[in-house]
């Protein structure tokens, strides 16, 4: 089966998470991603544990489907190779601190002269413009500065960092979207362009209704635990043996829910007849439902409520997710063979396509394993020239 991005060549200069997550998404969909790494050390995340047979599980989880090529970009010969590669690719992606590529002599203004059709995508903490532009940033910093920590945590508790690195991951996703938009423009006009994505911008973009609530009320939202700010009931409840998440998203579901829990009288109770009323009277409704939900086990509620069409679910830990029948059916836990680590398990591809389904064709590359193949394939280098460059420690 052909893949949606088959034929798209990407030079990937990213490391750690935001950039590699972006290029992983594109590689999954068929792009040829050539990952440029420093000789001997490679991507910083190769040194992040845990390890399997000496290989970083962290690195392997976000660098599948890519080819690894080493280049010492401070070496003049390596720079020449880099410029030659720029002529052969469609996209270059980097997530250095702004100014780094310019110091190396690889800024967008330079590269677009070499390849006017080039799409240059940059993901950074604060973007390539603005008063914070030159600052370094990591996920925790932008989660704090971007507001999401201020609305996450237990009711009345301290702001809490979201578990997954969503500062990095959302930047990776938005960068991938920006690249695809630029590819569409390129196909229509023949023009390349620069894509500039800031982690901070992405955090602001996903604040969802928190911004709407602030502008509507003039009050900054605070951590509210697992309760939804404007839909009731929409939170976990204790059962006789655990917890279950209930999401009664409209008044019709509320009626069904009341019937299923055996308390039809709540349907006509004036305090709870509509979502706005349930929200206003949350403190009265919550204890009533909490007592009812303790009467059965999580499995009983999950089975009965699901049959009634009421959105709900157990609070799965990671082990439970790996065994969930829906997750397994959709191929969201994939077994791959790595040359060094052996059999490993990584997340599958969440985008399902009827004509051009993405695939995981190879595990994350060993450092520099594809250097010779790439130079032969794209630049027609001979074995003799490769040996000369290797002797000069170009890669």
VMD Tcl script that draws the C-alpha trace (Angstrom):
set ca {
  {0.00 0.00 0.00}
  {1.25 3.47 -0.86}
  {1.60 5.92 2.00}
  {0.30 9.47 2.13}
  {3.72 11.14 2.41}
  {5.64 8.73 0.22}
  {8.33 10.58 -1.70}
  {8.63 13.46 0.78}
  {12.26 13.79 1.88}
  {12.93 15.33 5.28}
  {16.28 16.31 6.81}
  {15.73 15.96 10.54}
  {18.11 17.95 12.74}
  {15.97 17.66 15.85}
  {16.69 16.07 19.20}
  {15.03 15.03 22.46}
  {11.24 15.28 22.05}
  {9.36 18.12 20.30}
  {11.18 17.84 16.98}
  {11.59 14.05 16.97}
  {7.88 13.62 17.76}
  {7.03 15.80 14.76}
  {9.27 13.87 12.39}
  {8.05 10.53 13.79}
  {4.48 11.46 12.82}
  {5.64 12.32 9.30}
  {7.80 9.19 9.02}
  {4.85 7.03 10.13}
  {2.87 8.45 7.21}
  {5.56 7.55 4.69}
  {8.05 10.43 4.62}
  {11.72 9.53 4.23}
  {13.16 11.06 7.41}
  {16.97 11.36 7.51}
  {18.00 12.05 11.08}
  {21.24 14.04 11.32}
  {23.11 13.27 14.55}
  {26.45 14.18 16.07}
  {29.07 11.46 15.73}
  {29.65 9.27 18.82}
  {26.97 10.93 20.99}
  {23.94 11.41 18.74}
  {20.58 12.73 19.89}
  {20.67 13.74 23.58}
  {17.83 11.33 24.29}
  {20.06 8.35 23.47}
  {21.42 8.98 26.98}
  {17.96 8.94 28.60}
  {16.88 5.77 30.42}
  {15.48 3.26 30.84}
  {17.75 1.09 28.70}
  {17.23 -2.24 26.94}
  {20.56 -3.94 26.16}
  {22.21 -0.53 26.36}
  {19.75 1.17 23.98}
  {17.52 3.99 25.24}
  {13.86 2.98 25.38}
  {13.05 6.70 25.40}
  {14.87 7.24 22.11}
  {13.42 4.12 20.52}
  {9.85 5.17 21.37}
  {9.93 8.32 19.20}
  {12.48 7.64 16.45}
  {11.06 4.66 14.58}
  {10.83 4.69 10.78}
  {13.81 7.07 10.53}
  {17.28 6.71 9.07}
  {20.28 7.89 11.12}
  {23.18 9.73 9.58}
  {26.08 11.22 11.53}
  {27.77 14.48 10.56}
  {30.16 16.68 12.48}
  {28.63 19.96 11.39}
  {31.65 21.93 12.60}
  {33.78 20.14 10.02}
  {34.03 22.03 6.67}
  {33.55 18.82 4.67}
  {30.45 17.98 6.69}
  {29.05 21.42 5.96}
  {29.58 20.83 2.26}
  {27.69 17.54 2.53}
  {24.90 19.27 4.43}
  {24.47 21.91 1.71}
  {24.43 19.20 -0.95}
  {21.71 17.36 0.97}
  {19.64 20.55 1.21}
  {19.39 20.54 -2.58}
  {17.93 17.01 -2.50}
  {15.31 17.28 0.27}
  {11.92 18.94 0.57}
  {11.92 19.80 4.27}
  {14.43 20.53 7.00}
  {13.28 20.41 10.62}
  {15.19 21.73 13.63}
  {14.44 22.48 17.27}
  {17.55 24.34 18.36}
  {17.46 27.53 20.39}
  {16.86 30.39 17.90}
  {20.14 31.65 16.47}
  {21.93 28.30 16.63}
  {21.37 27.43 12.98}
  {22.52 30.92 11.97}
  {25.75 30.46 13.97}
  {26.37 27.21 12.10}
  {25.76 29.00 8.81}
  {22.53 27.06 8.20}
  {19.86 29.70 8.82}
  {16.73 29.86 6.67}
  {17.96 32.86 4.71}
  {21.03 30.86 3.65}
  {19.26 27.58 2.93}
  {16.45 29.07 0.85}
  {19.05 30.46 -1.54}
  {20.37 26.94 -2.05}
  {16.88 25.43 -2.40}
  {14.09 28.01 -2.98}
  {11.46 25.27 -2.65}
  {12.72 24.24 0.79}
  {10.30 24.11 3.70}
  {12.23 25.08 6.82}
  {10.41 24.13 10.04}
  {11.64 25.33 13.41}
  {10.22 24.33 16.77}
  {11.56 26.21 19.78}
  {10.56 27.26 23.26}
  {9.37 30.77 22.46}
  {9.60 31.08 18.68}
  {11.91 33.02 16.39}
  {10.42 36.43 17.22}
  {9.46 38.29 20.38}
  {11.21 39.35 23.61}
  {11.68 35.76 24.89}
  {12.92 34.37 21.59}
  {16.54 33.77 22.60}
  {15.67 31.97 25.85}
  {16.09 28.21 26.22}
  {13.06 26.21 27.35}
  {12.01 22.73 28.36}
  {8.60 21.15 28.71}
  {8.17 21.98 32.40}
  {9.01 25.63 31.80}
  {6.41 26.13 29.07}
  {3.79 24.15 30.99}
  {4.33 26.62 33.83}
  {4.46 29.77 31.69}
  {1.70 28.64 29.29}
  {-1.00 28.45 31.98}
  {-1.80 24.75 31.86}
  {-0.19 24.04 35.23}
  {-2.33 26.74 36.83}
  {-5.53 24.85 35.98}
  {-4.23 21.34 36.69}
  {-4.26 19.62 40.07}
  {-6.54 18.77 42.98}
  {-9.27 21.20 44.02}
  {-7.62 23.82 46.19}
  {-4.21 22.26 45.52}
  {-1.03 23.57 44.00}
  {-0.57 23.88 40.22}
  {0.59 20.53 38.81}
  {2.62 19.56 35.78}
  {0.70 17.34 33.36}
  {2.28 13.86 33.29}
  {3.14 13.47 29.58}
  {5.41 16.18 28.17}
  {2.60 18.00 26.39}
  {4.67 21.16 26.02}
  {6.94 19.21 23.69}
  {4.33 16.91 22.19}
  {1.85 19.63 21.23}
  {4.69 21.61 19.64}
  {5.66 18.50 17.69}
  {2.10 18.01 16.48}
  {1.59 21.65 15.51}
  {4.95 21.64 13.69}
  {3.86 18.57 11.72}
  {0.60 20.32 10.82}
  {2.52 23.42 9.75}
  {4.83 21.34 7.55}
  {1.89 19.60 5.87}
  {0.23 22.97 5.23}
  {3.48 24.25 3.72}
  {3.76 21.11 1.56}
  {0.26 21.77 0.23}
  {1.27 25.35 -0.62}
  {4.48 24.08 -2.20}
  {2.57 21.65 -4.40}
  {0.21 24.42 -5.51}
  {2.74 27.20 -6.11}
  {6.27 25.77 -6.08}
  {7.14 28.09 -3.18}
  {8.92 26.99 -0.03}
  {8.59 28.83 3.27}
  {9.57 28.95 6.92}
  {7.37 27.37 9.61}
  {7.99 28.84 13.07}
  {6.32 27.02 16.00}
  {6.79 28.01 19.65}
  {6.12 25.64 22.53}
  {4.63 28.53 24.55}
  {2.25 29.43 21.70}
  {1.09 25.82 21.54}
  {0.31 25.75 25.25}
  {-1.80 28.88 24.93}
  {-3.56 27.34 21.91}
  {-4.71 24.30 23.91}
  {-6.04 26.19 26.93}
  {-9.48 25.44 25.48}
  {-12.26 27.02 27.56}
  {-9.96 28.34 30.30}
  {-9.37 31.50 28.28}
  {-13.08 31.78 27.48}
  {-13.92 31.48 31.18}
  {-11.39 34.16 32.09}
  {-12.67 36.66 29.53}
  {-16.29 35.90 30.46}
  {-15.78 36.26 34.22}
  {-12.56 38.22 34.74}
  {-11.36 35.46 37.08}
  {-8.44 33.13 36.33}
  {-9.51 29.47 36.58}
  {-7.76 27.41 39.26}
  {-7.10 23.69 39.70}
  {-10.42 21.91 40.15}
  {-9.36 18.29 40.36}
  {-11.05 15.85 38.00}
  {-14.31 17.79 37.86}
  {-15.26 19.46 34.57}
  {-15.64 23.21 34.86}
  {-18.96 23.45 33.03}
  {-20.48 19.95 32.64}
  {-22.03 17.97 35.53}
  {-21.63 15.09 36.27}
  {-18.32 14.74 34.47}
  {-15.72 13.23 36.82}
  {-14.63 10.01 38.54}
  {-16.74 8.45 41.29}
  {-15.75 5.84 43.83}
  {-17.35 2.44 43.37}
  {-17.48 -0.49 45.78}
  {-14.03 -1.61 44.63}
  {-12.38 1.29 42.81}
  {-13.28 4.27 40.64}
  {-15.06 4.94 37.36}
  {-15.09 8.01 35.14}
  {-18.58 9.28 34.27}
  {-19.15 11.78 31.45}
  {-22.79 12.87 31.24}
  {-22.34 15.42 28.49}
  {-25.93 16.56 27.91}
  {-29.42 16.52 29.41}
  {-30.58 13.51 27.40}
  {-27.67 11.48 28.79}
  {-28.56 12.76 32.25}
  {-32.02 11.23 31.98}
  {-30.61 7.89 30.82}
  {-28.06 7.98 33.62}
  {-30.69 8.62 36.26}
  {-32.74 5.68 34.98}
  {-29.72 3.37 34.93}
  {-28.67 4.21 38.48}
  {-32.23 3.63 39.66}
  {-33.08 7.18 40.68}
  {-35.63 8.52 38.20}
  {-36.68 11.18 40.72}
  {-33.49 13.10 39.97}
  {-34.71 13.74 36.41}
  {-37.52 16.02 37.56}
  {-35.70 17.54 40.54}
  {-35.67 21.27 39.71}
  {-32.15 21.61 41.03}
  {-30.83 19.15 38.46}
  {-33.12 19.32 35.40}
  {-30.54 21.00 33.14}
  {-26.78 21.17 32.96}
  {-26.66 24.82 34.09}
  {-28.77 23.88 37.13}
  {-26.60 20.87 37.90}
  {-23.53 23.06 37.67}
  {-24.99 25.65 40.05}
  {-26.10 22.94 42.46}
  {-23.02 20.76 42.12}
  {-22.33 20.70 45.87}
  {-25.81 19.27 46.47}
  {-25.75 16.75 43.62}
  {-22.24 15.38 44.08}
  {-22.84 13.73 47.50}
  {-26.06 12.11 46.24}
  {-24.35 10.54 43.24}
  {-21.27 9.60 45.25}
  {-23.38 7.49 47.62}
  {-25.24 5.80 44.75}
  {-22.07 4.95 42.82}
  {-20.59 3.12 45.82}
  {-23.36 0.53 45.61}
  {-21.78 -1.46 42.74}
  {-18.35 -2.45 41.48}
  {-16.48 -0.65 38.73}
  {-17.07 -3.55 36.32}
  {-20.81 -3.61 37.07}
  {-21.22 0.11 36.49}
  {-19.01 -0.01 33.39}
  {-21.04 -2.83 31.87}
  {-24.47 -1.41 32.73}
  {-23.77 2.21 31.87}
  {-22.05 1.30 28.61}
  {-25.06 -0.80 27.56}
  {-27.25 2.23 28.26}
  {-25.08 4.42 26.00}
  {-23.62 6.53 28.79}
  {-19.95 7.47 28.30}
  {-17.87 6.02 31.11}
  {-14.70 4.07 31.71}
  {-12.35 2.63 34.30}
  {-9.23 4.57 35.23}
  {-6.67 2.33 33.56}
  {-3.05 2.20 34.59}
  {-0.42 1.69 31.89}
  {-0.42 -2.10 32.22}
  {-4.20 -2.15 31.82}
  {-3.96 0.00 28.68}
  {-1.59 -2.50 27.07}
  {-4.17 -5.26 27.61}
  {-7.29 -3.29 26.65}
  {-9.16 -5.06 23.83}
  {-9.92 -1.82 21.94}
  {-6.32 -0.62 22.16}
  {-5.08 -4.01 20.93}
  {-7.67 -4.21 18.15}
  {-6.60 -0.80 16.82}
  {-2.91 -1.84 16.86}
  {-1.95 0.84 19.34}
  {0.67 -1.30 21.05}
  {3.14 -2.58 18.45}
  {5.93 -5.10 18.79}
  {9.09 -4.27 16.85}
  {12.51 -5.88 16.54}
  {15.52 -3.68 17.25}
  {19.02 -4.69 16.10}
  {20.45 -4.28 19.60}
  {17.54 -4.11 22.04}
  {15.70 -7.07 20.52}
  {11.93 -7.27 20.87}
  {10.46 -3.98 22.07}
  {6.98 -2.50 22.36}
  {6.04 1.00 21.28}
  {2.80 2.96 20.66}
  {1.16 2.36 17.30}
  {-0.01 4.90 14.72}
  {-3.22 6.68 15.81}
  {-4.09 7.95 12.31}
  {-6.05 5.27 10.44}
  {-6.43 5.79 6.68}
  {-8.45 3.74 4.21}
  {-6.16 4.22 1.21}
  {-2.72 5.23 2.48}
  {-2.32 3.72 5.94}
  {0.91 4.55 7.71}
  {3.09 1.69 8.91}
  {5.96 1.03 11.28}
  {8.52 -0.46 8.93}
  {11.62 -0.27 11.11}
  {12.64 0.32 14.68}
  {14.63 3.36 15.77}
  {18.04 3.43 14.06}
  {21.38 2.71 15.66}
  {23.54 5.84 15.64}
  {24.79 6.52 12.12}
  {23.73 3.17 10.69}
  {22.44 4.70 7.43}
  {25.16 7.28 6.75}
  {26.84 5.46 3.88}
  {23.58 4.41 2.24}
  {22.21 7.97 2.31}
  {25.38 9.50 0.84}
  {25.45 6.89 -1.91}
  {21.74 7.20 -2.66}
  {21.28 10.98 -2.62}
  {24.75 12.27 -3.49}
  {26.20 9.34 -5.47}
  {29.29 9.12 -3.26}
  {31.69 6.28 -4.03}
  {33.05 3.84 -1.46}
  {36.46 5.44 -1.89}
  {35.12 8.90 -1.09}
  {33.25 7.57 1.92}
  {36.45 6.06 3.28}
  {38.27 9.39 2.81}
  {35.53 11.28 4.65}
  {35.47 8.72 7.42}
  {39.23 9.09 7.86}
  {38.72 12.85 8.25}
  {36.10 12.17 10.97}
  {33.43 13.95 8.96}
  {30.86 11.43 10.22}
}
mol new
graphics top color blue
foreach p $ca { graphics top sphere $p radius 0.5 }
foreach p [lrange $ca 0 end-1] q [lrange $ca 1 end] { graphics top cylinder $p $q radius 0.2 }
display resetview
